[in-house]
Amino acid sequence: MTISRRHFLAGTGSVLAASGQLQAQQHVPTGSMLTKIIPATGEEMPIIGLGTLEAFDVEETAADRAGLGEVLNALVAHGGTLVDTSPRYGNAESVIGDLVSAQNLGDKLFFATKVFSEGEQEGRDEMNASFELLNIDQIDLMQVHSMRDWQHHLPSIRRLKEAGRVRMIGITIHRDPGHAQMMDLMRTENLDFIQINYNLIERNAALEVLPLAQELGVAVMVNVPFAKAELFNLTAGMDLPDWAASFDCHSWAQFFLKYIVSHPAVTCVIPRTSKPHHMLDNLMAGFGRMPDMEMRKDMENLIDSLG
């Protein structure tokens, strides 16, 4: 067990022990979380981040938010930085802003949010609200949610970037039908990031989108890494294959995440969770060895055999 994890468990033992689900976290690889380079800036991005859809859409009670604070603590304690959210995620932005301020985590996190409203002024208003809700002066990555009204929003984001309020520009999609439009915008809009669906079931992004991102030097953030729990349903009751140990994998969540981040075009992945023990399990996918190309094919064949 690493020192950093021991310190984390000392601070959050009561929360994690109460879950009764620490089995998957008993094997912690040594070293630091792996990082990949964001082409637009040259900075290093830890490969495992946090998604907040539904997970952080809670009320203001201390009971509702207690576990979420531990989730953020776990992320930071193990070298993670990326928190991805959106105005479309209910109370998520305000909850994140409150927790980050209370725990003094603002300078340790990479904040990514989105704009979704229709209309130029409506989009500006929504983005301005995000700064206030997150309690920050600068957002690391502003994305056009599902590429909705990108014609208005991308110019507005560029103005924010020129003013120093936004560092990077991106677009998102979470379904295969949007891939063609995403590639069109990648070729014409000088984007820093894309966010896209890619997992062991939904692999179409690897056909054209991910190679194009490599060619153009666009960073890739991956959403829906567990195919909305379908991967867990497929493997329910199954033991991990013995060969998963060859790339330091000790849970199915790590298996699914390591497949994603081992793709050379993928910069980071954002599994969503509201549970500290799941956050810790997810984070461990960012440590140790990764599957090589041959092993990735074995992973695909295994999941295909279950489908």
C-alpha positions as CSV (number, residue, x, y, z in Angstrom):
1,M,0.0,0.0,0.0
2,T,1.4,3.4,-0.9
3,I,1.9,6.2,1.6
4,S,-0.6,8.5,-0.2
5,R,-3.3,5.9,0.0
6,R,-2.6,5.3,3.7
7,H,-3.0,9.0,4.4
8,F,-6.2,9.1,2.4
9,L,-7.7,6.1,4.3
10,A,-6.7,7.6,7.6
11,G,-8.8,10.6,6.8
12,T,-11.7,8.9,5.2
13,G,-11.8,5.5,6.8
14,S,-15.2,5.8,8.4
15,V,-16.8,6.6,5.0
16,L,-15.0,3.9,3.2
17,A,-15.4,1.2,5.8
18,A,-19.1,1.9,6.0
19,S,-19.4,1.0,2.3
20,G,-18.2,-2.5,2.9
21,Q,-16.8,-2.5,-0.6
22,L,-13.1,-2.1,-0.3
23,Q,-12.1,-5.4,-1.8
24,A,-11.4,-4.0,-5.2
25,Q,-9.0,-1.4,-3.7
26,Q,-6.8,-3.8,-1.8
27,H,-4.2,-3.8,-4.6
28,V,-2.7,-0.3,-5.1
29,P,0.2,0.0,-7.7
30,T,3.1,2.1,-6.6
31,G,4.2,5.3,-8.2
32,S,2.3,8.3,-9.5
33,M,-0.8,8.5,-11.6
34,L,0.0,8.4,-15.3
35,T,-0.4,11.6,-17.3
36,K,-0.7,12.5,-20.9
37,I,0.1,15.8,-22.7
38,I,-2.5,18.2,-23.7
39,P,-1.3,19.2,-27.2
40,A,-2.6,22.8,-27.1
41,T,-0.7,23.7,-24.0
42,G,2.0,21.1,-23.4
43,E,0.8,20.5,-19.9
44,E,0.4,17.1,-18.3
45,M,-3.1,15.8,-17.6
46,P,-3.7,13.0,-15.1
47,I,-5.6,10.4,-17.0
48,I,-8.4,9.7,-14.6
49,G,-10.8,12.5,-13.8
50,L,-14.3,12.8,-12.4
51,G,-17.6,13.2,-14.1
52,T,-20.5,14.8,-12.2
53,L,-23.7,14.0,-14.2
54,E,-26.4,13.1,-11.7
55,A,-23.8,12.2,-9.1
56,F,-23.3,15.8,-7.9
57,D,-26.9,17.0,-8.5
58,V,-27.9,16.9,-4.8
59,E,-29.6,19.3,-2.3
60,E,-27.8,21.5,0.2
61,T,-27.9,19.3,3.2
62,A,-24.7,18.2,4.8
63,A,-25.7,14.6,4.6
64,D,-26.2,14.8,0.9
65,R,-22.9,16.5,0.3
66,A,-20.6,14.7,2.8
67,G,-19.7,11.8,0.5
68,L,-19.1,14.2,-2.4
69,G,-16.5,16.1,-0.4
70,E,-14.7,12.8,0.1
71,V,-14.9,12.0,-3.6
72,L,-13.1,15.3,-4.4
73,N,-10.6,14.6,-1.6
74,A,-9.8,11.2,-3.0
75,L,-9.3,12.6,-6.5
76,V,-6.8,15.2,-5.3
77,A,-5.1,12.8,-2.8
78,H,-4.2,10.4,-5.7
79,G,-3.0,13.0,-8.2
80,G,-6.2,13.6,-10.1
81,T,-7.2,17.1,-11.2
82,L,-10.0,17.0,-13.7
83,V,-13.6,17.7,-12.7
84,D,-16.1,17.8,-15.6
85,T,-19.6,19.3,-15.1
86,S,-22.3,21.3,-16.9
87,P,-25.2,23.7,-16.2
88,R,-27.4,20.8,-17.5
89,Y,-26.4,18.7,-14.4
90,G,-28.8,20.3,-12.0
91,N,-27.1,21.6,-8.9
92,A,-23.7,20.1,-9.8
93,E,-21.9,23.4,-10.5
94,S,-23.0,25.0,-7.3
95,V,-22.3,21.9,-5.2
96,I,-18.8,21.7,-6.7
97,G,-18.2,25.4,-6.1
98,D,-19.3,25.1,-2.5
99,L,-17.2,22.0,-1.7
100,V,-14.1,23.2,-3.5
101,S,-14.2,26.5,-1.6
102,A,-14.9,24.8,1.8
103,Q,-12.0,22.3,1.2
104,N,-9.6,24.8,-0.4
105,L,-9.2,22.7,-3.5
106,G,-9.5,25.4,-6.2
107,D,-5.8,25.6,-7.1
108,K,-5.5,21.8,-7.3
109,L,-8.3,21.1,-9.8
110,F,-8.8,21.4,-13.6
111,F,-12.3,22.7,-14.1
112,A,-14.2,21.7,-17.3
113,T,-17.8,22.8,-17.8
114,K,-20.1,23.5,-20.8
115,V,-22.6,25.8,-22.4
116,F,-25.9,24.4,-23.6
117,S,-28.4,27.3,-24.0
118,E,-29.7,28.3,-27.4
119,G,-28.7,31.9,-28.5
120,E,-25.7,34.0,-28.2
121,Q,-26.7,36.1,-25.2
122,E,-28.3,33.1,-23.5
123,G,-25.0,31.3,-23.9
124,R,-23.0,34.2,-22.5
125,D,-25.3,34.5,-19.5
126,E,-25.0,30.7,-18.9
127,M,-21.2,30.8,-19.0
128,N,-21.1,33.8,-16.7
129,A,-23.3,32.0,-14.2
130,S,-20.9,29.0,-14.3
131,F,-18.0,31.2,-13.1
132,E,-20.2,32.4,-10.1
133,L,-21.5,28.9,-9.3
134,L,-18.1,27.3,-9.4
135,N,-16.6,30.2,-7.4
136,I,-13.6,30.6,-9.8
137,D,-12.3,33.4,-12.0
138,Q,-10.9,31.2,-14.7
139,I,-12.3,28.0,-16.2
140,D,-9.7,25.6,-17.7
141,L,-12.0,24.2,-20.4
142,M,-15.3,25.5,-21.7
143,Q,-17.1,23.1,-24.0
144,V,-20.1,23.4,-26.3
145,H,-22.4,20.8,-24.8
146,S,-23.5,18.3,-27.5
147,M,-22.3,20.9,-30.1
148,R,-25.6,22.7,-29.5
149,D,-25.7,26.1,-31.2
150,W,-21.9,25.9,-31.7
151,Q,-22.1,28.8,-34.3
152,H,-22.9,31.2,-31.5
153,H,-21.0,29.6,-28.6
154,L,-17.6,28.9,-30.1
155,P,-17.0,32.7,-30.9
156,S,-18.2,33.6,-27.4
157,I,-15.8,31.1,-25.8
158,R,-13.0,32.4,-27.9
159,R,-13.6,35.9,-26.6
160,L,-13.5,34.6,-23.1
161,K,-10.2,32.8,-23.9
162,E,-8.7,36.1,-25.3
163,A,-9.8,37.8,-22.1
164,G,-8.0,35.1,-20.0
165,R,-11.2,33.8,-18.4
166,V,-11.1,30.5,-20.3
167,R,-7.9,28.6,-21.0
168,M,-9.2,26.0,-23.6
169,I,-12.0,25.4,-26.0
170,G,-13.9,22.2,-26.7
171,I,-17.0,20.4,-27.9
172,T,-18.8,17.3,-26.7
173,I,-20.9,14.4,-27.8
174,H,-22.0,11.3,-26.1
175,R,-23.6,9.3,-28.9
176,D,-22.2,7.8,-32.2
177,P,-24.5,9.8,-34.5
178,G,-22.6,13.0,-33.6
179,H,-19.2,11.8,-34.7
180,A,-19.4,13.0,-38.3
181,Q,-20.3,16.6,-37.2
182,M,-17.6,16.5,-34.5
183,M,-15.0,15.7,-37.1
184,D,-16.2,18.5,-39.3
185,L,-15.7,21.0,-36.5
186,M,-12.4,19.5,-35.5
187,R,-11.1,20.3,-39.0
188,T,-12.4,23.8,-39.1
189,E,-12.7,25.3,-35.6
190,N,-9.1,25.0,-34.1
191,L,-10.3,23.1,-31.0
192,D,-8.2,22.3,-28.0
193,F,-10.4,19.4,-26.7
194,I,-13.1,17.0,-27.7
195,Q,-15.2,15.0,-25.3
196,I,-16.6,11.8,-26.8
197,N,-18.2,8.4,-26.0
198,Y,-15.7,5.5,-26.2
199,N,-15.7,2.2,-24.3
200,L,-15.4,-1.5,-24.7
201,I,-18.9,-1.7,-26.2
202,E,-19.0,1.6,-28.1
203,R,-15.8,1.5,-30.1
204,N,-16.7,3.5,-33.2
205,A,-14.8,6.6,-32.1
206,A,-11.6,4.6,-32.7
207,L,-12.4,4.2,-36.4
208,E,-12.1,7.9,-37.4
209,V,-12.5,10.4,-34.6
210,L,-9.6,9.3,-32.4
211,P,-7.1,9.1,-35.4
212,L,-8.2,12.5,-36.5
213,A,-7.6,13.9,-33.0
214,Q,-4.1,12.5,-33.1
215,E,-3.5,14.0,-36.5
216,L,-4.8,17.5,-35.5
217,G,-3.3,17.6,-32.0
218,V,-6.6,17.7,-30.2
219,A,-6.9,16.4,-26.7
220,V,-9.6,13.7,-26.1
221,M,-11.7,13.4,-23.0
222,V,-13.8,10.2,-22.8
223,N,-17.3,10.1,-21.3
224,V,-19.7,7.1,-20.6
225,P,-16.7,4.8,-20.0
226,F,-18.9,2.0,-18.5
227,A,-21.5,2.3,-21.3
228,K,-24.1,3.4,-18.7
229,A,-23.4,0.4,-16.5
230,E,-23.9,-2.1,-19.4
231,L,-20.3,-3.3,-19.0
232,F,-20.9,-4.1,-15.4
233,N,-24.1,-5.9,-16.3
234,L,-22.2,-8.0,-18.8
235,T,-19.6,-9.1,-16.3
236,A,-21.8,-9.4,-13.2
237,G,-20.7,-12.5,-11.2
238,M,-17.5,-13.0,-13.3
239,D,-14.0,-13.1,-12.1
240,L,-11.4,-11.0,-13.8
241,P,-9.3,-13.0,-16.3
242,D,-5.9,-14.0,-14.8
243,W,-4.1,-12.0,-17.5
244,A,-5.6,-8.7,-16.2
245,A,-2.9,-8.8,-13.5
246,S,-0.3,-8.3,-16.3
247,F,-1.4,-4.7,-16.5
248,D,-2.0,-4.1,-12.8
249,C,-5.8,-4.5,-13.0
250,H,-7.7,-5.6,-9.9
251,S,-11.4,-4.7,-10.6
252,W,-13.7,-4.6,-13.6
253,A,-13.9,-0.8,-13.3
254,Q,-10.1,-0.6,-13.7
255,F,-10.3,-3.1,-16.6
256,F,-12.8,-0.9,-18.5
257,L,-10.9,2.3,-17.7
258,K,-7.5,1.0,-18.6
259,Y,-8.8,-0.1,-21.9
260,I,-9.8,3.5,-22.7
261,V,-6.8,5.4,-21.5
262,S,-4.4,2.9,-23.1
263,H,-5.5,4.2,-26.5
264,P,-2.8,6.5,-27.7
265,A,-5.2,9.3,-28.7
266,V,-7.1,9.4,-25.4
267,T,-5.9,12.1,-23.0
268,C,-8.3,11.4,-20.0
269,V,-11.5,9.7,-18.9
270,I,-14.2,11.0,-16.6
271,P,-16.1,8.2,-14.8
272,R,-18.9,9.7,-12.8
273,T,-19.5,8.7,-9.2
274,S,-20.8,10.0,-5.9
275,K,-19.2,7.3,-3.8
276,P,-15.7,7.6,-2.3
277,H,-14.9,3.9,-2.7
278,H,-15.9,3.9,-6.3
279,M,-13.7,7.1,-6.9
280,L,-10.8,5.3,-5.3
281,D,-11.3,2.2,-7.4
282,N,-11.5,4.3,-10.6
283,L,-8.4,6.3,-9.7
284,M,-6.4,3.1,-9.4
285,A,-6.9,2.6,-13.1
286,G,-4.4,5.5,-13.6
287,F,-1.6,3.6,-11.9
288,G,0.8,0.9,-13.0
289,R,1.1,-0.9,-16.3
290,M,-1.3,-0.5,-19.2
291,P,-2.5,-3.1,-21.7
292,D,-0.6,-3.2,-25.0
293,M,-2.2,-3.5,-28.4
294,E,-2.4,-7.3,-28.3
295,M,-3.9,-7.2,-24.8
296,R,-6.4,-4.6,-25.8
297,K,-7.6,-6.9,-28.5
298,D,-8.0,-9.7,-25.9
299,M,-10.1,-7.3,-23.9
300,E,-12.3,-6.5,-26.9
301,N,-12.7,-10.2,-27.7
302,L,-13.7,-11.0,-24.1
303,I,-16.5,-8.4,-24.0
304,D,-17.7,-9.3,-27.5
305,S,-18.0,-12.9,-26.4
306,L,-20.4,-11.8,-23.6
307,G,-22.6,-9.6,-25.8
